[in-house]
Every structure is written in C-alpha cells, then in structure tokens.
Amino acid sequence: MAQNASTLFEKIWDSHEVLRNGADGPSLLYVDRHMVHEVTSPQAFEGLRANSRKVRRPGLTVATMDHNVPTTPGERRLPMADQTSDLQVRTLEENCREFGIRLFGMGSPDQGIVHVIGPQLGITLPGATIVCGDSHTSTHGAFGALAFGIGTSDVEHVLASQTVWMQKPKSLEIMIRGRMSGPRAVTAKDVILYVIRKIGTDGGAGHVAEYRGEAVSDMSMEQRMTICNMSIEAGARAGLVAPDEKTFEYLRGRTYTPENYEEMVNVWEKTLRTDSKASFAKRYEIDAGRIAPQVSWGTNPGMTCDVTEAVPDPAEYGDGDKSREDSARKALQYMGLEPGTPMTEIPLDRVFIGSCTNARLEDLIEASRAVRGRKIARGVSAMVVPGSQAVKRSAEEMGLDVIFKDAGFEWRESGCSMCLGMNPDILMPGERCASTSNRNFEGRQGAGGRTHLASPVMAAAAAVNGHFVDVREMDMQDGAV
Amino acid sequence: MGGERNRNVSDNNAVTGGVIKYARDNIDTDVIIPGQYLKIHDYAELATHAMEGLDGDFHSKAKNASFIVAGRNFGCGSSREHAPIALAHSGIKAVAALSFARIFYRNAVDGAFLLPIEIGEDAYEGTGEGDVVTIDVKAGQMRNETTGRRYEIKPFSEIIGKIIEAGGLFRYGMQQKQQKQQQQQQGS
C-alpha cells in the first residue's frame, strides 16, 4: 500500500485535526459549519451563559427552527398554540440575538429543515466539517463534507470552542455497482433502504461510509443527499460522496456561496477524492440492478423488503438468530401485521411526503408523477410538507401544489412535521402511514402510529391506491413538469 | 439547568441496584423519550416519560432499580441528549448493553449522565428482570448478587474514563486547562 494513500474521509479528517490525545486519540477537530435548531440547543446556550462564555465563531454558526414549528398555513406566528413549542422557538430567537447568530426564523423565506437549507443556501461546502445537534446531519456528506450529528453537550462545546472531540472512525466503502433497473421508479431512497436491509442497522458502526460506484455517480445531488441522510440508520458515524462537477455546479451562485468559490473548486477537484491505492477498513458491494422499490414492514429501517414481497415470517427472517427473530415478532405485533400478507395488500390510513430525507424539489416532482390527474383513495388522508420554504415556492411555480391539492393532498408549510411528531402533525394510535421519512421506530410519528418507509413516488402512488403498489408497473405522466 | 443536568455518576465507585431488563436489540431514542416530550425543560417531568414508547411502567419500576440491561445497538436513532437525561433522572445509573449506538454513548459520557457499560452475551443472558447487580468499573466487573455470578465488562478507554471521572466533558476540559496552567507555573 502506498504510504500516503488516503480515503476522502481521512483527508478531511487530517486537514481538520487540531490535536490528538495520545497516539490513539480522540482528536480535537475544527468545525467549519455549525447548524443549530430549537430543540437541541437551549441547554447549550444556557451552559454558555452560566459560565459567561461567548460563541467562538458566530459567523460559522447558523440557526433555523424546524422541528416543532406548525406546518399549517396561517398558524406560523407567535404565540404558537403549543406553549412548550412557543417557548423553544422564542428561546432560540433570544439566544441568536444575544450571541449574534444568523437565524432563519419561522417567518423567513429561507426557513426550512436544517439539512435542506444548508445546501440550498450554499452554507454546506465540500471538504468541510459540519456538525449539528441532529443525527441526520450526515445529509451534508452528499457534498463531500464530513458531517455528523452531536448531542447538546457537544453543541455547547462547539459553540464555545468551534471544535469537537472525536475518536477517529474507520473508513467504510459502500460500492453500488451498475445502474438501477427503473431509474424513476427505483430511487435513491430504495437504494439506501436496500443497503440498510443488507448491512443492518449497526452495519456501519464505528465507520464513516463513502458511497461509490456508477449508481452513485449517476445520482443527482438531491438523490445523494437522500442516501447520505440515512447513513445514521445503518449505524455509521457519517456518510459521504466524493464531490464532482454536479456537486460544484449545485453550490454555484447560492446566497452564501463563498466569493472565492471557483478557487476553492480548483483545489477540491484535485484533493477531495479517495486515492486509488487507499484501503477501506470494511467494504460492502451492492448490485444496483437488483434493487426493487422498497417498503419497510417492521420497526427499524433494516426491516424492509421489496414491494413485491410479503410480510416475512419471523422465524425465516431470524434465520437461526433468536434475537433477530424475537425483534421481528415484536415488530409485527406492533405493526399489526400477519406473516405472508403481500406488501401491496396492506391498507393505509395516511401518507406523509416530507422530511430531511425526501422533501426536496426533485422528491416532490417525482411524487407528483404518480398523483397527476388522480385522486387519493377513499379513507386515506395525505399531506406534502416541503423541506423548505424555498422548495415550496419552487414547487408552486411549477404548479405541483395544484397537482397535489387537486388529488386531495394537504399542501403545507415547511418543517420536520410528521417525521418525528413534535408538532401537531402526528399519527393517531393504530394509524398506518406510508412515509418518505427515515425512521419507522415505535411511536416515532405518534404513540401507537405505524410507519412504512418508502420513496416519494411509492408513497404518492400508495396515496392514490390506498395501499402500496409496484410503481414500475404504474402508468405515470410527466405532463408539464 | 444547563450546567447541572445530572452529574450523578462522576465517581468510579461500585454501584449496586436492581435491574430492568429489555431483552431486545435496537432500543431507539424515540422509545427512550418520544419526540413530543423534547420540548419539556423540566428534567423531573421529562423523566416521567422515559421509555414510554416501550414500557409504560418504566418510571415506577425505575424507583426500585439502578440499571437497564439490554441487547445490541442501544440508543440508536436521534442525537437527542434528552434520552440519557430522561433515564438518569429516572434514577438509572448505568445501561449495560451488548453494544451502543455511537451518539447515545457519547451523550451519556459527555454529560456524565449515566454509565454506558458494554457487556458480553454471558452477562446479558445471565441477568434477569429484578436481579440485583453491582457494577464495579474499577474492577471491570458486573456481579449478579442474585445469582452470585460475575461477569467481565468492557473497560472504558482511558479518555472516556477520565471524562466520566471528571463529571463530563466541560469539567474534564477545565481540569486539563488548570493542570496545564499549574505545570506552566511550576515550570516558570
């Protein structure tokens, strides 16, 4: 092995390591971008205040409110109906004012889910270290950044020092070879669900995953974000994709794209890639051509199958692993499912198109293809929650809002919404939902709620049919879109 | 509140207490503390909702218990620090699991909320609901007082041990700074 051959992750790590504690670490890493939201930051600011500390680099810190803001048009103002949410939102406003942090507040045209607005505003950059008190920070890895979620104690540490302690993870290669069988029916969401299903919810533990291969190169930036977003669901510390011309083009001319951007691109083009002789500590290889549209049947994202399959038998799923079998049995009990039931025969109550995984413009365009000229099925209620106000405006300019509303969908303001049920958008106990979000954990979308994870086009098709269908067989019209 | 969320595990002494056992893998932060409660700033109130997504009786059980014993990948999911805080404020001193999701582990340590103890299959299988166990980090041991069996626990890495001993990341950092200053003064 060549002496200096490194993976992309190692290069970013090395260029941000301020110091290492002993030979084996942990290391203190410099943080280039810190994103803050209302739920995991109040105690961090309180800690600063209690110790008379300032924010070390307010200019590298941005904030938005996304987790508990109402998404119902007309309700996005203070005071909010929910008093505890109201307090969190006001606290973030006060903290940003006091500590000099730029805030994209509830009324801002740039408000949105933190992982949607970072790239959209040009705050996310290749080669950067990016942290946020949110596990889906891994999303930004799509730009070749090292981006990971931290807890509130670490948020306080980053606010105070612009650094974070971290034990160096190992490099993991996830090679996705070949091309998808139906490029607009099998999506990035299906790829990542399939990956998690194959490698398990802790398959990436202790590692930073680099997604490689033709299927990844072919993907748009928004699709790469979907993949990197769910890296955490495979237990990985972060996920990333080496930047290419698509990456650089995406960030050109955005509101906060640096002035010397082209100079930076010249450097990134030469440096931000894994050397051909670099070695990964672990590798997985996936054949993209084998991936069908995926639907989760259980209570973690690894409990997923092809839409053409049936709810598995726990014993078969366990395959001799008692703990795995037990988990599947408990999951089916919670989900109210019987083994052997075809995935396409499970009736749905709700459809949620939203979240930092799948609420960008392309996601809404793809979902609209299954909806145009159709009506949602009787007994189903469905909503679209755009990932940011900018996504919402763009979608409206394209007339997507009309397509969804004509079909019977609710068209909302942006926020995290029913992905995690912190605002009023929740499932009722027993309700079954097709969701484009990232987690199907018990109670995630509301106590007793049952979540089936799927892609935007799959969720949209499920809304018009009342159950999942194989979108490869569905007649979809692009119309004016 | 911010500075004193919980510092009740800042010593390396052995702790004895009852066990609440969840014989399952992938206990995620959404069941440890469901999202709707992340708005609660009062930790005692937050604690009343701990594990609500999995076990409605947890809060009352925790009055007579100090430990949770669970399977693989404990604390997977969200980065919410409310998860270890809610458990700690319910009286949980340590979670003994086959493995931990990274952010939960880190949050538990950085805030010194509770001890994340990695155990082997033997200890996991050999410990049941209601057993009384002693966790002795210094001795690297978990003793099941009910059955009389002893198990090895995975030792903390040096720095994690130090952060826990100091009572969290900030206290550790301040200690380091003070030590450095003292060394400089002695040197000059």
Interface residues (C-beta under 8 A of the other chain):
Chain A: N21 G22 D24 G25 P26 V39 T40 P42 Q43 A44 F45 E46 G47 L48 R49 A50 N51 H67 N68 D82 T84 S85 L87 Q88 G133 D134 S135 T137 G149 I150 G151 T152 S153 D154 E156 H157 W165 Q167 T201 D202 A205 G206 I232 G235 R237 N300 S323 R324 D326 S327 K330 L420 G421 M422 I426 R439 F441 E442 G443 R444 G446 A447
Chain B: M1 G2 G3 R5 A23 R24 D25 N26 D28 D30 V31 P34 G35 Q36 L38 K39 I40 H41 E52 G53 L54 G71 R72 N73 C76 G77 S78 S79 R80 E81 S99 A101 R102 I103 R106 N107 D110 G111 S157 E158 I159 G168 L169 F170 G173
